[in-house]
Amino acid sequence: MSGEAEFVEQAFALLDILTVLLVEDNPVLGVSFVVLVRMATDDRLQRLLFIMLVIVLSLAPHH
């Protein structure tokens, strides 16, 4: 089971990097999002949903 947990943590690390790269207007904001979600929850589903929300919002057209 530790192999699966390690894989999931590596996948989250890649999602964290993707989040920082996608928030290209202000990379500090992307890092802040990643740090906030890591501090706010240990639940994997909540982390995944928050990261996906940040990715979707960063890809939405800006007015």
Steps between C-alpha positions, in 0.01 A plus 500: 500500500795734552580481130153631415524778758840602364359509146209719611734742677716524188189568292402779739849645474464511121159665535653757735767582241237522227296738714796731552578498128140567397464805721741681274375853571634479853705188587512604866123456504538144372755419770267654758214280381714189526625587849148590614349173384779297659450679832121499488428131448645153511204354312611396151162561338480855634856569384423366155179702470670821611788451257257429216303816591816709482590346164154564355491856628844571358392374159175700496503809275580823681286808445 
